[in-house]
């Protein structure tokens, strides 16, 4: 006979199952909150914490390097005398370690915004470079070109007499210059002579400084650049690090539409946590004076070491005026154009954002650009793997695990009355000067920290879902026991009833 003990066992199992499910269910929000709090303590800036101190000077802990690849012009005489296409050779690599320093940090009253001034200091790494800073190359004579471009709207007398002075001083369209001078600037005595002449002869001084370099900034120590005043969001995890203002503006005041002019995204040093590939990620890059919508590589996770990441890249369409209608706002005519027409795809005119210096930006080797640019310069070999900007982002924290930010600076050449040796140019030319690659790779210590955080999250998941799963299993077992006992009793009752009927039947008919 089946006693009551199966029901007691079933009751105990059911009660225990309910308890485990309730406990597991309660642990779901509890563990989720623990994870969020751990994430906040690691991501959200808070004055005095270790993470905040590291963030202020994060490149001291996670090294950032910037590689410069120059284009040496091989045929300057043929270009000047017969208007032939420029032929270039990519030079050696010159590597600098970049120190990011955030100064004058200030939280607003509600701690929802953090403002700071960003500076970069460059230190030459000879052992990582294939050349020395005092190497010479032939490049576009940028200091004199800059002056001549600014004089293009002056009267004919000013331009023609300036041309005579340029000839007298022996300046031309191209010049032999040192690598360090092109980057960090040097006092061009001939430029100073021209400025003194223009001031004395015509009472004009188109430039305030005779020192010129691609990354030279007056008032800053050599090899130090001021990247602007930033304000970033620090209110919650969903929006942390997004740039809300740059140089006191919520829009740039440079481009031709509100959408193009708007500041979107982070500065690329980190993104908001819980990165989702279904939601676009934005990058604000002050070097380019604009924001970019980044494109995800593919749905699958990538791996950097043992750490899973989401990969993003700067697509060719980002610099296309024909394929992407949203880019029409970035259309800026070159100094010679007056019909409002855009540059061909792949090149961005940043003259208005770079103190009117005649520079155009592109991807290295004109990657993804109109064939016109690639065909007009011999010696270029665009390669998507080598020349594309990429980011690998750890999705839980939004931290950048690996990055490679690339851009190319190009000189815009046109026929200028005040600049001799430009009359033979067959057409306006865009000549590459240098392309750069700012690379970053998270240290093993930081990667290990994030890997441990993933392990903790997995352990939390194992605990809470194991409790719920075991609780559910115990409930199922309890139900099975009750059903089995019930069926056994019914079978026994049916059998006993049949036996009683059989005993009542007569033995003989």
C-alpha positions as CSV (number, residue, x, y, z in Angstrom):
1,X,0.0,0.0,0.0
2,X,1.3,3.5,-1.0
3,X,1.4,5.7,2.1
4,X,1.5,9.4,2.6
5,X,5.3,9.7,2.4
6,X,5.4,10.3,-1.4
7,X,3.1,13.3,-0.9
8,X,5.3,14.5,1.9
9,X,8.4,14.2,-0.4
10,X,6.6,15.9,-3.2
11,X,5.5,18.7,-0.9
12,X,9.1,19.2,0.4
13,X,10.5,19.2,-3.2
14,X,7.8,21.6,-4.4
15,X,8.4,24.0,-1.5
16,X,12.2,23.9,-2.0
17,X,11.7,24.4,-5.7
18,X,9.5,27.5,-5.1
19,X,12.1,28.9,-2.7
20,X,14.9,28.4,-5.2
21,X,12.9,30.0,-8.0
22,X,12.0,33.0,-5.8
23,X,15.6,33.4,-4.6
24,X,16.9,33.1,-8.2
25,X,14.3,35.5,-9.4
26,X,15.3,38.0,-6.7
27,X,19.0,37.6,-7.5
28,X,18.3,38.6,-11.2
29,X,17.7,42.3,-10.4
30,X,20.2,42.2,-7.5
31,X,23.1,40.9,-9.6
32,X,22.1,43.2,-12.4
33,X,22.3,46.1,-10.0
34,X,25.7,44.9,-8.7
35,X,27.0,44.7,-12.3
36,X,25.7,48.2,-13.1
37,X,27.3,49.6,-9.9
38,X,30.6,48.0,-10.7
39,X,30.4,49.4,-14.2
40,X,29.6,52.8,-13.0
41,X,32.5,52.8,-10.6
42,X,34.8,51.9,-13.4
43,X,33.4,54.0,-16.2
44,X,31.7,57.1,-14.8
45,X,34.3,59.8,-13.8
46,X,34.4,60.6,-10.2
47,X,36.9,63.0,-8.7
48,X,39.6,61.3,-6.6
49,X,39.1,57.8,-7.9
50,X,41.9,55.8,-9.5
51,X,40.0,55.4,-12.8
52,X,39.4,59.2,-12.9
53,X,43.1,59.9,-12.4
54,X,44.0,57.4,-15.1
55,X,41.4,58.9,-17.5
56,X,42.9,62.4,-17.1
57,X,46.3,61.1,-18.5
58,X,45.2,57.8,-19.9
59,X,47.9,57.6,-22.6
60,X,50.5,57.3,-19.8
61,X,49.0,54.0,-18.8
62,X,47.8,52.9,-22.3
63,X,50.4,54.0,-24.8
64,X,49.3,55.8,-28.0
65,X,51.6,56.2,-31.0
66,X,51.2,58.3,-34.1
67,X,53.0,57.2,-37.2
68,X,53.8,59.8,-40.0
69,X,54.4,58.6,-43.6
70,X,55.6,61.4,-45.9
71,X,55.3,61.6,-49.6
72,X,58.6,62.5,-51.3
73,X,58.1,64.3,-54.6
74,X,60.4,62.8,-57.2
75,X,59.8,65.0,-60.2
76,X,59.4,68.6,-59.0
77,X,61.2,70.1,-62.0
78,X,58.9,68.3,-64.6
79,X,55.8,69.4,-62.6
80,X,56.8,73.0,-62.6
81,X,58.2,73.2,-66.2
82,X,55.9,71.0,-68.1
83,X,52.8,70.5,-65.9
84,X,53.4,66.7,-65.6
85,X,51.6,64.7,-62.9
86,X,53.3,64.6,-59.6
87,X,55.2,61.4,-58.8
88,X,55.7,60.5,-55.2
89,X,57.4,57.9,-53.1
90,X,56.2,57.0,-49.6
91,X,59.1,57.6,-47.2
92,X,60.1,55.9,-44.0
93,X,57.9,55.8,-41.0
94,X,58.4,58.4,-38.2
95,X,56.8,57.3,-34.9
96,X,55.9,59.5,-32.0
97,X,54.4,58.6,-28.6
98,X,51.4,60.8,-27.9
99,X,50.6,61.9,-24.4
100,X,46.9,63.0,-24.0
101,X,46.5,65.4,-21.1
102,X,43.2,66.7,-20.0
103,X,43.6,70.0,-18.1
104,X,41.3,72.4,-16.3
105,X,38.7,69.7,-15.5
106,X,35.5,71.0,-14.0
107,X,32.2,69.3,-13.2
108,X,29.0,71.4,-13.5
109,X,26.7,71.8,-10.5
110,X,24.8,68.6,-11.2
111,X,27.8,66.5,-12.1
112,X,26.1,65.7,-15.4
113,X,28.7,67.4,-17.6
114,X,32.5,67.5,-17.4
115,X,34.6,70.2,-19.2
116,X,38.3,70.1,-19.9
117,X,41.0,71.3,-22.2
118,X,42.7,68.6,-24.3
119,X,46.4,68.8,-25.1
120,X,48.6,66.3,-27.0
121,X,52.4,66.2,-26.5
122,X,54.5,64.2,-29.0
123,X,57.8,62.5,-28.2
124,X,59.9,61.0,-31.0
125,X,60.5,57.3,-30.7
126,X,63.7,56.7,-32.7
127,X,63.8,53.0,-32.0
128,X,60.3,52.5,-33.4
129,X,61.0,54.7,-36.5
130,X,62.7,53.8,-39.7
131,X,64.1,57.3,-40.2
132,X,65.3,60.3,-38.2
133,X,63.6,63.6,-37.6
134,X,66.4,65.5,-39.6
135,X,65.8,63.4,-42.7
136,X,65.1,65.6,-45.8
137,X,62.4,65.2,-48.4
138,X,60.9,67.2,-51.3
139,X,57.4,68.5,-50.6
140,X,55.1,71.3,-51.6
141,X,56.4,74.6,-50.3
142,X,53.5,75.0,-47.8
143,X,54.7,78.3,-46.1
144,X,54.9,80.2,-49.3
145,X,51.8,78.5,-50.8
146,X,49.9,79.5,-47.7
147,X,50.9,83.2,-48.2
148,X,50.1,83.2,-51.9
149,X,46.7,81.7,-51.3
150,X,45.8,84.4,-48.9
151,X,46.9,87.0,-51.5
152,X,44.7,85.7,-54.3
153,X,42.0,88.4,-53.7
154,X,44.5,91.3,-53.5
155,X,44.9,93.6,-56.5
156,X,47.2,92.7,-59.4
157,X,50.0,95.0,-58.3
158,X,50.2,93.3,-55.0
159,X,50.3,89.8,-56.6
160,X,52.7,90.6,-59.3
161,X,55.2,92.3,-57.0
162,X,54.9,89.5,-54.5
163,X,55.7,87.1,-57.3
164,X,58.9,89.1,-58.2
165,X,60.0,88.9,-54.5
166,X,59.3,85.2,-54.4
167,X,61.5,84.7,-57.4
168,X,64.2,87.0,-56.0
169,X,64.3,84.9,-52.8
170,X,64.6,81.7,-54.8
171,X,61.4,80.2,-53.5
172,X,59.4,77.7,-55.7
173,X,56.5,75.4,-55.7
174,X,58.5,72.7,-54.0
175,X,61.2,72.8,-51.4
176,X,63.7,70.5,-49.6
177,X,62.6,70.4,-46.0
178,X,63.3,68.4,-42.9
179,X,60.7,66.0,-41.5
180,X,60.6,67.8,-38.1
181,X,60.2,71.2,-39.8
182,X,57.2,70.1,-41.8
183,X,55.5,68.7,-38.7
184,X,56.4,71.1,-35.9
185,X,57.3,74.2,-37.7
186,X,60.4,76.4,-38.3
187,X,61.0,80.1,-38.8
188,X,61.1,80.6,-42.5
189,X,63.3,83.6,-43.0
190,X,62.2,84.2,-46.6
191,X,58.6,84.2,-45.5
192,X,59.4,86.7,-42.8
193,X,61.2,88.9,-45.5
194,X,58.0,88.7,-47.7
195,X,55.8,89.7,-44.7
196,X,58.0,92.7,-43.9
197,X,58.0,93.7,-47.6
198,X,54.2,93.5,-47.9
199,X,53.7,95.4,-44.7
200,X,56.1,98.2,-45.7
201,X,55.1,98.4,-49.4
202,X,51.3,97.9,-49.1
203,X,50.5,98.1,-45.5
204,X,49.2,94.5,-45.3
205,X,50.3,91.5,-43.3
206,X,48.3,88.4,-44.4
207,X,50.1,86.2,-41.8
208,X,50.9,87.0,-38.2
209,X,53.7,84.5,-37.9
210,X,56.6,83.5,-40.2
211,X,56.8,80.1,-38.5
212,X,54.9,77.3,-40.3
213,X,54.4,73.6,-39.6
214,X,51.5,71.3,-40.2
215,X,51.1,70.8,-36.4
216,X,52.6,74.0,-35.2
217,X,50.5,76.2,-32.9
218,X,51.6,79.6,-32.0
219,X,51.9,80.0,-28.2
220,X,52.3,76.2,-27.6
221,X,55.5,74.5,-26.8
222,X,57.1,72.7,-29.7
223,X,55.5,69.3,-30.3
224,X,52.5,70.2,-28.2
225,X,49.0,70.8,-29.8
226,X,45.9,72.1,-28.2
227,X,42.9,70.1,-29.4
228,X,40.2,72.3,-28.0
229,X,37.9,72.8,-25.1
230,X,35.6,69.8,-24.6
231,X,32.4,69.2,-22.6
232,X,31.3,65.6,-22.3
233,X,28.3,63.9,-20.8
234,X,28.9,62.2,-17.4
235,X,25.3,61.8,-16.2
236,X,24.6,58.1,-16.8
237,X,25.9,55.0,-18.5
238,X,23.7,55.4,-21.6
239,X,25.3,58.7,-22.6
240,X,28.7,59.0,-20.8
241,X,31.6,60.4,-22.9
242,X,29.4,61.9,-25.6
243,X,30.7,65.3,-26.6
244,X,28.1,67.9,-25.9
245,X,30.3,71.0,-26.7
246,X,33.6,71.7,-28.4
247,X,35.2,75.1,-28.0
248,X,32.0,76.4,-26.4
249,X,29.7,75.3,-29.3
250,X,27.2,72.6,-29.7
251,X,27.7,72.8,-33.5
252,X,30.8,73.6,-35.4
253,X,29.7,76.6,-37.5
254,X,31.7,75.4,-40.4
255,X,29.5,73.2,-42.7
256,X,26.5,73.9,-44.8
257,X,23.7,72.1,-43.0
258,X,22.6,71.6,-39.4
259,X,23.0,67.9,-39.6
260,X,26.6,68.1,-40.9
261,X,27.5,70.9,-38.5
262,X,26.2,69.0,-35.4
263,X,28.6,67.4,-33.0
264,X,27.7,63.7,-32.6
265,X,29.4,60.9,-30.6
266,X,32.5,60.6,-28.5
267,X,36.0,61.7,-29.2
268,X,37.0,58.1,-29.8
269,X,38.8,57.4,-26.6
270,X,35.8,55.5,-25.2
271,X,32.1,54.9,-26.0
272,X,29.1,54.6,-23.7
273,X,28.7,51.0,-22.2
274,X,26.4,48.3,-23.6
275,X,27.4,48.9,-27.2
276,X,24.7,47.5,-29.5
277,X,25.5,46.9,-33.2
278,X,21.9,47.6,-34.1
279,X,22.5,51.2,-33.0
280,X,24.9,53.3,-34.9
281,X,28.0,54.6,-33.2
282,X,29.3,58.1,-33.8
283,X,32.8,59.6,-33.7
284,X,33.6,63.3,-33.4
285,X,37.1,63.9,-34.7
286,X,38.5,67.4,-34.3
287,X,41.3,66.7,-36.8
288,X,38.6,66.3,-39.5
289,X,36.4,69.1,-38.0
290,X,33.3,66.8,-38.2
291,X,31.4,63.8,-36.9
292,X,31.4,60.4,-38.6
293,X,28.9,57.6,-38.4
294,X,30.9,54.5,-38.0
295,X,30.0,51.2,-39.8
296,X,30.0,47.8,-38.0
297,X,32.2,45.2,-39.7
298,X,29.8,42.2,-39.3
299,X,27.4,40.7,-36.7
300,X,30.0,38.4,-35.2
301,X,32.2,39.3,-32.4
302,X,35.9,39.9,-33.1
303,X,38.7,38.9,-30.8
304,X,41.6,41.0,-29.5
305,X,43.5,38.4,-27.5
306,X,40.9,36.6,-25.5
307,X,38.6,39.6,-25.3
308,X,35.5,39.8,-27.5
309,X,35.0,43.1,-29.3
310,X,32.7,44.8,-31.8
311,X,34.6,46.1,-34.8
312,X,33.8,49.4,-36.5
313,X,35.4,51.3,-39.5
314,X,35.2,54.5,-41.3
315,X,33.5,53.7,-44.6
316,X,34.3,55.2,-48.0
317,X,30.8,56.5,-48.2
318,X,31.6,58.9,-45.3
319,X,33.5,61.1,-47.7
320,X,31.2,60.6,-50.7
321,X,29.1,63.6,-51.8
322,X,27.4,61.6,-54.6
323,X,26.6,58.3,-52.9
324,X,25.5,59.7,-49.5
325,X,23.0,62.5,-49.7
326,X,23.5,63.4,-46.1
327,X,27.1,64.4,-46.9
328,X,26.0,67.3,-49.1
329,X,26.4,69.6,-46.1
330,X,30.1,68.9,-46.1
331,X,30.5,70.3,-49.6
332,X,33.0,73.1,-49.5
333,X,34.3,74.5,-52.8
334,X,38.1,74.9,-53.1
335,X,39.6,78.4,-53.0
336,X,39.4,78.6,-56.8
337,X,35.8,77.4,-57.2
338,X,33.1,80.0,-57.1
339,X,30.1,78.0,-58.4
340,X,29.4,76.1,-55.2
341,X,30.3,72.8,-56.7
342,X,31.6,70.0,-54.4
343,X,35.0,68.4,-54.5
344,X,35.0,65.0,-56.0
345,X,34.4,62.1,-53.6
346,X,37.0,61.2,-51.1
347,X,38.4,64.6,-50.3
348,X,37.3,67.0,-47.6
349,X,38.1,70.8,-47.6
350,X,38.9,71.9,-44.1
351,X,40.2,75.3,-45.0
352,X,37.5,77.1,-43.0
353,X,38.3,75.0,-39.9
354,X,42.1,75.2,-40.2
355,X,42.8,79.0,-40.1
356,X,42.3,79.2,-43.9
357,X,45.4,77.0,-44.7
358,X,44.9,75.4,-48.1
359,X,44.7,71.8,-46.9
360,X,42.4,69.1,-47.9
361,X,41.9,65.8,-46.0
362,X,41.4,62.3,-47.3
363,X,42.0,58.7,-46.4
364,X,45.6,57.6,-47.0
365,X,46.6,57.1,-50.6
366,X,43.2,58.5,-51.5
367,X,41.5,55.3,-50.4
368,X,37.9,55.3,-51.7
369,X,38.4,58.6,-53.4
370,X,37.4,59.6,-57.0
371,X,39.8,58.1,-59.5
372,X,40.7,61.6,-60.6
373,X,42.9,62.1,-57.5
374,X,44.6,58.7,-57.7
375,X,45.2,59.1,-61.4
376,X,46.8,62.6,-61.0
377,X,49.5,61.4,-58.6
378,X,51.9,58.5,-59.6
379,X,53.1,56.2,-56.8
380,X,49.9,55.8,-54.8
381,X,48.7,52.3,-53.8
382,X,45.4,52.5,-51.7
383,X,44.9,49.4,-49.6
384,X,41.7,49.0,-47.5
385,X,43.4,46.8,-44.9
386,X,46.3,49.1,-44.5
387,X,44.7,52.5,-44.9
388,X,41.2,52.2,-43.3
389,X,40.3,53.7,-39.9
390,X,39.2,51.0,-37.5
391,X,38.0,50.7,-33.8
392,X,37.6,47.5,-31.7
393,X,35.2,48.3,-28.8
394,X,34.6,46.1,-25.8
395,X,30.7,46.2,-25.8
396,X,30.1,45.8,-22.0
397,X,32.2,48.8,-20.9
398,X,32.4,50.7,-24.2
399,X,36.2,50.9,-23.8
400,X,38.4,50.9,-26.9
401,X,40.5,47.8,-27.0
402,X,42.3,48.6,-30.2
403,X,42.2,51.5,-32.6
404,X,43.8,52.9,-35.7
405,X,42.8,56.4,-36.8
406,X,44.2,57.4,-40.2
407,X,44.1,60.6,-42.3
408,X,46.0,62.2,-45.1
409,X,46.9,65.8,-45.4
410,X,47.0,67.1,-49.0
411,X,48.1,70.5,-50.4
412,X,45.8,72.2,-52.9
413,X,47.7,73.7,-55.8
414,X,46.2,76.2,-58.3
415,X,47.5,78.8,-60.7
416,X,48.3,81.8,-58.5
417,X,49.6,85.1,-59.9
418,X,51.5,85.7,-56.7
419,X,53.2,82.3,-56.8
420,X,55.6,81.7,-59.7
421,X,55.9,78.3,-61.3
422,X,52.2,77.5,-61.0
423,X,51.3,78.7,-64.5
424,X,52.2,75.3,-66.1
425,X,49.9,73.3,-63.9
426,X,47.5,71.6,-66.2
427,X,44.7,71.7,-63.7
428,X,44.2,72.3,-60.0
429,X,46.0,69.6,-58.2
430,X,45.7,67.8,-54.9
431,X,49.1,66.7,-53.8
432,X,49.6,64.4,-50.8
433,X,52.0,65.6,-48.2
434,X,51.8,63.1,-45.3
435,X,49.4,60.5,-43.9
436,X,49.2,59.6,-40.3
437,X,48.1,56.6,-38.2
438,X,47.3,57.1,-34.6
439,X,47.3,53.6,-33.0
440,X,46.2,52.4,-29.6
441,X,46.2,49.0,-28.0
442,X,44.8,48.4,-24.5
443,X,47.3,47.1,-22.1
444,X,47.2,43.5,-20.9
445,X,46.4,44.6,-17.4
446,X,43.2,46.4,-18.6
447,X,42.2,43.6,-20.9
448,X,42.6,41.2,-18.0
449,X,40.4,43.4,-15.8
450,X,37.6,43.4,-18.4
451,X,38.0,39.7,-18.8
452,X,37.6,39.2,-15.1
453,X,34.5,41.4,-15.2
454,X,33.0,39.1,-17.8
455,X,33.9,36.1,-15.6
456,X,32.1,37.7,-12.7
457,X,29.1,38.4,-14.9
458,X,29.1,34.8,-16.1
459,X,29.4,33.5,-12.5
460,X,26.4,35.7,-11.5
461,X,24.4,34.3,-14.4
462,X,25.4,30.7,-13.5
463,X,24.3,31.2,-9.9
464,X,20.9,32.9,-10.5
465,X,19.9,30.7,-13.5
466,X,21.1,27.5,-11.7
467,X,18.9,28.3,-8.8
468,X,15.9,29.0,-11.0
469,X,16.7,25.9,-13.1
470,X,17.1,23.6,-10.1
471,X,14.0,25.0,-8.5
472,X,12.0,24.4,-11.7
473,X,13.4,20.8,-11.8
474,X,12.4,20.2,-8.3
475,X,8.8,21.4,-9.1
476,X,8.7,19.1,-12.0
477,X,9.9,16.1,-9.9
478,X,7.3,16.9,-7.3
479,X,4.6,17.0,-9.9
480,X,5.9,13.7,-11.4
481,X,5.8,12.1,-8.0
482,X,2.2,13.2,-7.3
483,X,1.1,12.0,-10.8
484,X,2.9,8.7,-10.5
485,X,1.4,8.0,-7.0
486,X,-2.1,9.0,-8.2
487,X,-1.8,6.7,-11.2
488,X,-0.5,3.9,-9.1
489,X,-3.4,4.3,-6.7
490,X,-5.9,4.3,-9.5
491,X,-4.4,1.2,-11.0
492,X,-4.5,-0.5,-7.6
493,X,-8.1,0.5,-7.0
494,X,-9.1,-0.7,-10.5
495,X,-7.3,-4.0,-9.9
496,X,-9.0,-4.6,-6.5
497,X,-12.4,-3.8,-8.0
498,X,-11.8,-6.3,-10.8
499,X,-10.8,-9.0,-8.3
500,X,-13.9,-8.5,-6.3
501,X,-16.1,-8.9,-9.4
502,X,-14.2,-12.0,-10.4
503,X,-14.9,-13.6,-6.9
504,X,-18.6,-13.0,-7.2
505,X,-18.9,-14.9,-10.5
506,X,-20.4,-18.5,-10.2
507,X,-17.9,-21.3,-10.7
508,X,-20.4,-23.4,-12.8
509,X,-22.9,-22.3,-15.4
